[in-house]
Amino acid sequence: MGAVIRREEMVGATLDLGGVPLDLSDYATTGLMAVAVGPRGNGKTNAGLLMAEQLSEKGWVSVLIDPEEEMESLYGEAVADAEDLRQRLTSRNEQILVVNAKDATEFIPYGRVILEVAEKVRQPLFVVIDEGQLFSAAKKRTGDIGEAGDIINEFVGRGRKRALDVFVTALRYTGTLHRSIFGNKNLTLIGCQEDAAAWSALAPQFRASKIEFSDLSALGPGEFFCMSRRGIEKVRMPMAKALAEVAMKAKVVKKTLPATFTQWDRAMRAIPNERLDALTDEVVSLLGTVAGLSAQQMLAGQRALQDELKCR
């Protein structure tokens, strides 16, 4: 009988995803198969880049599949073609490589090379597939999308034998990626969800956690519920180093909330009755959900609003 595959580079290694450091020892016999789900602008790409940077510092070579042609400005010029990628992956002289592939057709030759080199070299590789729905389909399809999907499924299904780890982003939990990807994942990042109908697919992931759809809809950019081998944790992702270097500096915002009774009284008097009357229970519930308020906070706020209206 063959020995159980054990990735020694993972033993004692960690990832900092904004919460308790993720112990990669838990993935030493399975490899890492991560999926990030959420709408555009939620921080999925940053999560993949953050992981790529940290793993590259620990000996992995990271390959960034970039359909938007944005990562060259962060990590240097993209590989020229599939053969160029083969040579660079084989030499392992660079920590992070960028591959520009707009669709499944452009991805296929690069995907084949990644599989071939991973099989031959068997040294740790980390592949980030941004906008995964462009290269994989929920159902088996013919043509290039079918072949591209098969390659990614091969990454996921047999990656552990080749020291190949994968991160894929998706807009939704169902209907975007092949079911094999979700079936084999062992690290999941769920970001803000704006469609309540999505909860039917997501609810089983949160069973016994007391997390509801309102908790997901209240997540801000960079915030995720992280489901790892250790359980579920809410995290706020730090920004990847390359992104931090080019990101616009946020303006300092002065505190605007009243701090004393006099200030509160003055602020309330400035609000006309018509605006307070417009704060129906449905509107207050929506605003409270977006703000992430607890049930007790919501109740206290509704009582304060009623008291204010009565006083007027």
TAWOKA-V653212 format. One record per pair of residues at least 6 apart in sequence whose ideal C-beta (glycine too) atoms are under 8 Angstrom apart, sorted by the first residue. I is the first residue (numbers start at 0). J is the second residue. D is the distance in Angstrom with one decimal. If there is no record, write none. Layout:
I|J|D  I|J|D
//
This chain:
3|28|5.9  4|28|6.1  4|159|6.0  4|160|6.2  5|27|5.3  5|28|5.6  6|26|7.5  6|27|4.8  6|28|7.4  6|30|6.8  6|123|7.3  6|159|7.7  6|162|6.3  7|27|7.5  8|57|6.8  8|58|5.5  8|59|7.6  8|123|5.4  8|162|7.8  9|23|4.1  9|24|6.1  9|26|5.7  9|27|4.3  9|31|7.9  10|23|7.7  10|24|5.1  10|27|5.5  11|24|6.4  12|23|4.3  12|24|7.4  12|57|5.4  13|20|4.1  13|21|6.1  13|22|5.8  13|23|6.3  14|20|6.8  14|21|4.3  14|23|6.5  14|50|6.1  14|53|5.5  14|54|7.4  15|21|7.7  15|53|6.7  15|237|7.1  16|46|7.2  16|49|7.0  16|50|7.5  16|188|7.9  16|225|6.1  16|234|5.3  16|236|6.2  17|221|7.7  17|234|4.0  17|235|4.7  17|236|4.6  17|237|5.7  18|225|6.1  18|232|4.7  18|233|7.2  18|234|3.8  18|235|7.9  19|229|7.6  19|232|6.4  21|186|7.6  21|225|7.8  21|227|5.8  21|229|7.8  22|229|7.3  23|31|7.1  25|227|7.3  25|228|4.0  25|229|7.0  26|185|6.6  26|186|7.8  26|228|7.1  28|159|7.4  29|159|5.5  29|185|6.0  30|158|5.1  30|159|3.6  30|162|7.4  30|163|6.9  30|164|5.4  31|125|7.7  31|164|4.0  31|165|7.3  31|166|7.9  31|185|7.0  31|186|6.2  32|155|5.4  32|158|7.0  32|164|7.2  32|165|5.5  32|180|7.8  32|183|5.3  32|184|4.9  32|185|5.3  32|186|6.9  33|50|7.1  33|164|7.9  33|165|7.0  33|166|4.5  33|167|7.4  33|184|6.8  33|185|7.7  33|186|4.0  33|187|7.3  33|188|7.0  34|166|7.7  34|167|5.3  34|168|7.7  34|169|6.4  34|176|7.5  34|180|6.5  34|181|6.7  34|184|4.7  34|186|7.5  34|187|5.4  34|188|7.2  35|43|4.1  35|46|5.2  35|47|6.8  35|166|7.1  35|167|7.5  35|168|4.9  35|169|7.3  35|187|7.8  35|188|4.1  35|190|6.9  35|223|7.1  36|43|7.6  36|168|7.8  36|169|5.2  36|170|7.5  36|171|6.6  36|172|5.1  36|187|7.3  36|188|7.0  36|189|5.4  36|190|6.5  37|43|5.6  37|170|7.6  37|188|7.7  37|189|7.0  37|190|2.6  37|191|5.7  37|192|7.3  37|218|8.0  37|223|7.4  38|170|6.5  38|190|7.3  38|191|6.4  38|192|7.9  38|193|6.0  39|170|7.2  40|220|6.5  41|190|4.0  41|191|5.4  41|218|7.7  41|220|6.0  41|221|7.7  42|190|6.6  42|220|5.3  42|221|4.1  42|222|7.6  42|223|7.4  42|236|5.6  43|129|7.8  43|168|4.1  43|188|7.3  43|190|6.6  44|129|5.4  44|168|6.4  45|221|6.8  45|236|6.0  45|238|6.1  45|239|5.4  45|242|5.9  46|166|7.6  46|168|7.9  46|188|5.8  46|223|7.1  46|236|5.4  47|63|7.6  47|127|4.1  47|129|6.4  47|166|4.6  47|168|6.4  48|63|7.4  48|70|7.8  48|73|7.4  48|127|7.1  48|239|3.8  48|241|6.5  48|242|6.4  49|236|6.1  49|237|6.7  49|238|7.6  49|239|4.5  50|125|7.1  50|127|7.5  50|166|5.9  51|61|3.8  51|63|6.4  51|95|6.1  51|125|5.9  51|127|5.4  51|166|7.6  51|239|7.9  52|61|7.7  52|95|7.4  52|239|5.6  52|240|5.7  52|241|7.1  54|61|6.1  54|123|7.5  54|125|4.8  54|164|7.4  55|61|4.9  55|94|3.8  55|95|5.5  55|125|7.4  56|94|7.5  58|123|6.0  59|94|7.9  59|123|4.3  59|124|6.5  59|125|4.6  59|164|7.3  60|88|6.4  60|91|5.5  60|93|7.1  60|94|6.4  60|95|7.7  60|96|6.9  60|122|7.4  60|123|7.2  60|124|5.5  60|125|7.3  61|94|6.7  61|95|4.8  61|96|7.1  61|124|7.7  61|125|4.5  61|126|7.6  61|127|6.6  62|84|7.5  62|88|7.4  62|95|8.0  62|96|5.1  62|98|6.1  62|113|6.4  62|124|6.6  62|125|7.2  62|126|4.8  62|127|7.1  63|70|5.2  63|74|6.7  63|95|6.6  63|96|7.0  63|97|5.0  63|98|6.7  63|127|4.8  63|129|7.2  64|98|5.2  64|100|5.6  64|106|6.5  64|109|7.2  64|126|6.8  64|127|6.4  64|128|4.7  64|129|6.2  64|134|7.3  65|71|7.7  65|77|7.3  65|97|5.7  65|98|6.5  65|99|5.7  65|100|7.3  65|129|6.0  66|99|7.8  66|100|6.1  66|101|5.1  66|102|7.2  66|129|6.4  66|130|5.0  66|133|5.4  67|129|7.2  67|130|7.2  68|77|7.7  68|99|5.2  68|101|7.8  70|77|7.7  70|97|4.8  71|77|5.2  71|97|5.5  71|99|7.4  72|245|7.0  73|241|3.9  73|242|6.7  73|244|8.0  73|245|6.9  74|95|4.8  74|96|7.9  74|97|5.4  74|241|6.1  75|95|7.8  75|97|6.8  76|97|7.4  77|97|4.3  77|98|6.2  77|99|4.5  78|84|4.4  78|87|6.4  78|96|5.9  78|97|7.0  78|98|5.8  78|109|7.9  80|108|7.6  81|108|3.9  81|109|5.4  81|111|7.2  81|112|4.9  82|112|7.8  84|96|6.7  84|98|6.4  84|109|5.8  84|112|5.2  84|113|7.6  85|112|4.8  85|115|7.3  85|116|6.1  87|93|5.8  87|96|5.7  88|96|7.3  88|112|7.1  88|113|7.2  88|116|4.4  88|120|7.3  88|124|7.2  89|116|5.9  89|119|7.8  89|120|6.4  91|120|7.6  91|122|6.4  98|106|8.0  98|109|5.0  99|105|7.6  100|106|4.1  100|109|6.0  100|134|7.6  101|133|7.6  102|133|5.8  102|134|7.6  102|143|7.6  103|133|6.9  103|134|5.2  103|143|4.4  103|144|4.5  103|146|7.3  103|147|3.6  103|148|7.7  104|143|4.4  104|147|7.9  106|133|8.0  106|134|5.0  106|147|5.1  106|150|7.6  107|143|6.2  107|146|5.6  107|147|5.5  107|150|6.7  110|147|6.5  110|150|3.7  110|151|7.1  110|154|7.7  111|150|6.7  113|124|7.0  113|126|6.2  113|154|7.4  113|163|7.4  114|150|6.6  114|153|6.0  114|154|7.4  114|161|7.7  116|124|7.6  117|124|5.6  117|158|7.5  117|161|3.8  117|162|6.9  117|163|4.5  118|161|5.6  121|161|5.9  121|162|5.3  122|162|6.0  123|162|4.7  123|164|7.1  124|161|7.7  124|162|6.5  124|163|5.0  124|164|6.9  125|164|4.8  125|165|7.6  125|166|7.1  126|154|6.3  126|163|6.8  126|164|7.3  126|165|5.2  126|166|7.2  127|166|4.8  128|134|6.2  128|151|6.7  128|165|7.0  128|166|7.0  128|167|4.6  128|168|7.2  129|168|5.4  130|168|6.3  131|151|7.5  131|167|4.0  131|168|5.5  131|169|5.2  131|175|7.1  131|176|5.4  131|180|7.5  132|169|5.9  132|170|6.2  132|175|4.1  132|176|6.3  134|144|7.6  134|147|4.6  134|148|7.1  134|151|6.1  135|144|7.8  135|147|6.8  135|148|4.5  135|151|5.1  135|152|7.8  135|167|7.6  135|175|7.9  135|176|4.8  135|177|4.8  135|180|6.5  136|144|5.4  136|145|7.6  136|148|5.6  136|176|7.8  136|177|6.2  137|173|7.0  137|174|5.1  137|175|6.3  137|176|6.6  137|177|6.5  137|178|7.0  138|177|7.6  139|145|6.2  139|148|7.2  139|177|7.6  140|148|7.1  148|177|5.1  151|165|7.7  151|167|7.3  151|177|7.3  151|180|6.9  152|177|6.0  152|179|4.6  152|180|7.1  154|163|6.0  154|165|4.9  155|165|5.8  155|179|6.3  155|180|5.5  155|183|4.7  155|184|7.8  156|179|6.5  156|183|6.1  158|164|6.4  158|165|6.0  167|176|6.6  167|180|6.1  169|175|4.6  169|176|5.0  171|194|7.9  171|197|6.4  172|181|7.3  172|189|7.6  172|197|6.4  172|200|4.9  172|201|5.6  173|181|7.9  173|200|4.7  185|227|7.7  185|228|6.6  186|225|7.5  186|226|7.1  186|227|5.4  186|228|8.0  187|204|6.9  187|225|7.4  187|226|4.2  188|223|4.2  188|224|7.4  188|225|5.7  188|226|7.8  189|201|6.6  189|204|7.0  189|215|6.5  189|223|6.1  189|224|4.7  189|226|7.2  190|215|7.8  190|218|5.8  190|222|7.0  190|223|5.1  191|215|6.4  191|216|6.4  191|217|7.7  191|218|4.1  191|219|7.2  191|220|7.9  191|222|7.4  192|198|7.2  192|201|6.9  192|212|6.8  192|215|4.3  192|216|5.8  192|218|7.9  193|216|6.5  195|212|6.0  195|216|7.9  197|212|8.0  198|212|4.2  198|215|7.7  201|212|7.7  201|215|7.2  202|212|8.0  204|226|6.4  205|211|7.9  205|224|7.6  205|231|7.0  208|231|5.2  210|224|6.6  210|231|7.0  213|288|4.7  214|224|7.7  214|291|7.7  215|224|7.1  216|288|6.0  216|289|7.3  217|288|5.8  217|289|6.0  217|290|7.1  217|291|4.0  218|224|7.6  221|235|5.6  221|236|4.6  221|238|7.6  222|233|6.9  222|234|7.2  222|235|5.1  222|236|7.6  223|233|7.5  223|234|5.6  223|236|6.7  224|231|5.9  224|232|7.4  224|233|5.6  224|234|7.8  225|231|7.1  225|232|5.1  225|233|7.4  225|234|4.8  238|246|6.5  257|263|4.4  257|265|7.5  257|266|5.0  267|307|6.1  272|308|7.8  272|311|6.1  275|304|6.8  275|307|6.7  275|308|6.0  275|311|7.9  276|308|7.6  278|304|6.1  280|301|7.4  283|297|7.1  283|300|6.9  283|301|6.0  283|304|7.3  284|297|7.3  287|296|7.2  287|297|4.6  287|300|7.2  292|300|7.3
//
